[in-house]
Amino acid sequence: MNNSRKLFSISLLTLAVSGCAVTSEPIDLGVSEQRAKSDLVNMFRDQQPLSGPLTLHEAMARAIKYNLEGRLKIMEEALARRQLDLASFDMLPRMALEAGYVGRDNVSASSSESIRTGTESLEPSTSQDRDRDVADLTMVWNVLDFGVSYVSAKQQADQRLIVQERRRKVVHTIVQDVRSAYWRALAADRLLQQIDNLMARVDKARADSQQLSSRRIGDPVEALGYQRALIEATRQLEAQRRALSLAKTELATLINLPIGTDFSLAASEGYAVPQLNIELGQLEEVALSHRPELREQDYQARISAAETRKAMLRLLPGLEFSAGGHYDSNSFLVNQSWADYGVKVTWNLFNVMSGPAAIDVARAGEAVADARRQAMSMAILAQVHVANANFNEAARQFETSQQLSRIDTQIAEQMRNRHRAQAIGEIELIQAELNALQADLRRDLAYAELRNSYGQLFASTGLDPLPETLPSTDLDSIAEALADTEAQWQQGRLTPDS
């Protein structure tokens, strides 16, 4: 019988536990498909359509306004602002409101007995109704908790400023990525049509050679060598085309255009070499004061210092004020509603024992933050010098590539003249034009790298490409502000007061 009861109890317990088990159903494929359709609409919603050839600063403006990563950072900043508002409520007194109904199934009665004789000294009696309505409104304010909450709110305010610095960093990265992709896409626009035309000529020459070989006209070995040279030329052209064809796709992704959108770029006038009109020492000073990473470390240092103050505050006794209003419908009470108030001192002695260790940990955090900032400062100085060296090297490489392009262009023109005079064959002309095209490609890519390294030099200083306030957030205003900022940098004016 006992075994049966045990088995029944175990079975009942098993059923209860299994009934509490939590399961998760897989998401239906239709839900995912609907989400995909919604994302495709929302990703490109409320964007101003392109109205003409895209300039560099228009592309940057679109990236700043529409790039999804930039939007995410804006949302994170808004979330941090709301978290700061929420943290501010922790400084308010605690206030509790309770109201309800209290009842029991019998009378709350009691008697008493003498502690000397042990006999009942009072017959059972009650001073409380079986059913009552009760309500309480109590406010408690602890001065120590207020101090700790105030410091925590200051820390949350610094966290919001850290989010702002991270958003600045994202904007700098987006602008620099757009700059790099734009100049490579512009090189693609210049050269892809030439590559396609030359590839068509190579394909025609190969077809003509194969047709002559099938008729057994000419030396077979010479014909095969000719075809091999044409195939090698095709391979080189395909490699160049592949390197260029993705540049516009990358740019479209950065400015949040739907993939596959056909758009044109505004042609640049020549190959103007940018000049650096700023001393390297000035760039170092600006980098150490403006880089988002270092400013974030400044806020982290303040947060660590605040943590030390919180550890010290917890060592102090707390002064607690309380006040409240109460109501009880008990008919035996002379006063059914009343107010009370009080003051008391609280002191957690365990905090006193653990306080020195907590202070040591907080101070160690401050020291780590200082060391991290100094190490980051050295790394940022190195980045400035590397960016300057890359700019100087890119300028030299562009000059060399430009000279080679001029020479190969002249050679190709001479070879065309000889081909028209039937002094050379088609393969020699194709090879000369291929060399000229490759030289043009190297020149344009070198120029793109020059422009990219010039922008990277200013990006390494942490300077913002946009002013703090704009008259408008439309694309034209943002693009104009970007152009004005870059013009000031080129004149050697890094800040408005410099």
C-alpha positions, 0 to 999 in steps of 0.5 A, spaced: 500 500 500 505 504 501 509 502 495 502 504 491 502 511 494 509 512 493 508 510 485 502 515 485 506 521 488 512 520 483 507 520 477 503 526 480 510 530 481 512 528 474 506 530 471 506 537 474 513 538 472 512 536 465 506 541 465 511 546 467 516 545 462 517 550 457 517 549 449 519 554 443 516 553 437 520 554 430 518 560 427 514 559 421 517 560 414 512 564 412 513 569 418 520 569 415 518 571 408 514 576 410 519 579 415 524 579 409 519 583 404 518 588 410 525 589 411 526 590 403 521 596 404 524 599 410 531 599 408 530 604 403 524 607 405 524 615 405 530 616 401 531 622 396 531 619 389 538 620 385 537 626 380 543 626 377 550 624 377 553 623 384 558 627 386 563 625 392 560 630 397 553 628 395 555 620 396 558 622 403 551 626 405 547 620 403 551 615 407 551 619 413 543 620 413 541 613 410 547 608 412 544 603 416 550 602 421 549 610 422 542 609 423 543 604 429 548 608 432 543 614 432 538 609 435 543 607 441 544 614 442 537 615 443 536 609 448 542 611 452 538 618 453 532 614 455 536 610 460 539 617 463 532 619 464 530 612 467 537 613 472 534 620 474 528 617 477 533 613 482 534 619 486 527 620 488 524 617 495 521 611 495 513 611 495 509 605 496 501 605 495 497 599 498 490 598 498 486 592 499 481 587 503 483 583 509 478 577 511 478 571 515 473 565 516 473 566 524 474 571 529 481 574 531 480 573 538 485 572 544 485 571 551 491 572 557 493 568 563 497 570 569 505 569 568 505 568 576 499 563 577 498 561 570 490 562 570 486 565 565 486 573 567 481 575 561 476 571 557 477 571 550 476 577 546 477 581 540 479 588 537 478 586 530 473 585 525 473 579 521 473 583 514 476 590 513 478 595 508 486 597 509 490 602 505 497 605 506 501 610 503 508 610 505 514 615 503 521 613 505 528 617 503 535 615 504 540 620 504 545 615 502 541 612 497 540 619 494 548 620 494 549 613 491 544 614 486 546 621 484 553 618 482 550 613 478 546 618 474 552 622 473 555 615 470 550 614 466 550 621 463 557 619 461 555 613 458 551 617 454 556 621 452 561 615 450 555 613 445 556 619 442 563 618 441 562 612 438 557 615 433 562 620 431 567 614 430 562 611 425 561 617 421 568 618 420 569 611 418 563 611 413 565 618 410 572 615 409 569 608 406 565 612 401 571 616 399 575 610 398 569 607 394 567 613 390 574 614 387 575 607 385 568 607 382 570 613 378 576 609 375 571 604 374 567 608 370 572 611 366 575 604 364 570 599 364 568 601 357 575 601 354 576 594 357 569 592 354 571 595 347 578 592 347 575 585 349 571 585 344 576 586 339 580 581 342 575 576 341 574 578 334 581 577 333 581 570 336 575 568 332 579 570 325 585 566 327 581 560 329 577 561 322 584 561 318 587 555 322 581 551 320 582 553 313 589 551 314 592 558 312 599 560 315 603 556 320 599 552 325 604 553 330 604 561 329 597 561 329 596 557 336 602 562 339 597 568 336 591 565 339 595 564 346 597 571 346 590 573 345 587 569 350 592 571 355 590 578 353 583 576 355 585 573 362 588 580 364 582 584 361 578 580 365 582 580 372 582 588 371 574 588 369 573 584 376 577 588 380 573 594 378 566 592 377 565 591 384 567 598 386 560 601 384 556 596 388 560 597 394 559 605 394 551 603 393 551 599 399 555 605 403 550 610 401 544 605 402 542 604 395 538 598 393 543 593 390 543 593 382 541 601 382 544 604 375 547 611 377 552 615 374 558 619 378 560 626 376 566 626 372 572 629 376 576 635 372 583 632 371 588 629 377 589 635 381 594 633 387 592 635 394 597 639 398 598 638 406 598 645 408 599 643 416 605 641 420 605 634 423 606 636 430 599 640 429 596 634 427 598 630 433 595 635 438 589 635 434 588 627 434 590 627 442 584 632 443 579 630 438 579 622 437 573 619 439 577 613 442 581 618 447 575 622 448 571 615 450 577 613 455 576 620 458 569 619 460 571 612 462 576 615 467 570 619 470 566 613 470 572 609 474 573 615 479 565 616 480 566 608 482 571 610 487 566 615 490 560 610 490 565 605 494 567 611 499 559 613 500 557 606 502 562 606 508 557 612 511 551 611 515 545 612 512 540 617 514 532 615 513 526 619 513 519 616 512 512 618 512 506 615 511 498 615 511 494 609 513 487 607 513 483 601 517 476 600 517 476 596 523 470 598 527 474 597 534 479 602 532 478 609 535 482 612 529 481 609 523 486 613 519 492 616 521 499 619 519 506 617 522 513 619 521 520 618 523 527 618 522 532 613 523 540 611 522 542 605 518 549 602 517 551 596 514 557 594 518 559 589 512 560 595 508 565 598 513 569 591 513 569 590 505 569 598 504 577 598 503 577 592 498 572 596 494 575 602 494 582 599 492 578 595 486 575 602 484 582 606 484 585 600 480 580 601 475 582 608 475 589 606 474 587 601 468 583 607 465 589 611 465 594 606 462 589 604 457 588 612 455 596 613 454 597 606 450 591 608 446 595 615 445 601 612 443 597 608 438 593 614 435 600 618 434 603 612 430 596 612 426 597 619 424 605 618 422 603 612 418 597 616 415 602 622 413 607 617 410 602 613 406 600 620 403 607 622 401 608 615 398 601 615 395 603 622 392 610 619 389 606 612 386 601 617 383 606 621 379 610 615 377 604 611 375 602 618 371 608 618 367 608 611 365 601 612 363 603 618 358 609 614 355 604 607 354 599 612 351 604 615 346 607 608 345 600 605 343 598 611 338 605 610 335 603 603 334 596 605 331 600 609 326 604 603 324 598 598 324 594 603 319 601 603 315 600 595 315 607 595 319 605 591 325 600 585 326 593 586 330 596 582 336 602 587 337 597 593 337 592 589 341 598 588 346 600 596 346 593 598 347 592 593 353 599 596 356 596 603 355 589 601 358 593 597 364 597 603 365 591 608 365 588 603 370 594 603 375 594 611 374 587 611 376 587 606 382 594 610 384 590 617 384 584 613 388 589 611 393 592 618 393 585 621 395 584 616 400 590 617 404 589 624 404 582 623 407 585 618 412 590 623 414 585 628 417 580 622 419 586 620 423 586 626 427 578 625 429 576 631 426 569 631 424 567 632 417 560 636 419 559 642 424 556 641 430 549 644 427 547 645 420 541 649 418 538 643 415 538 636 415 537 635 407 542 632 403 544 638 399 545 642 406 549 636 408 553 635 402 555 643 402 557 643 409 562 637 408 565 640 402 566 647 406 569 643 411 574 639 407 576 646 403 578 649 410 582 643 412 586 644 405 587 651 407 590 649 413 584 651 418 583 644 422 578 648 427 574 654 426 578 658 430 585 656 427 
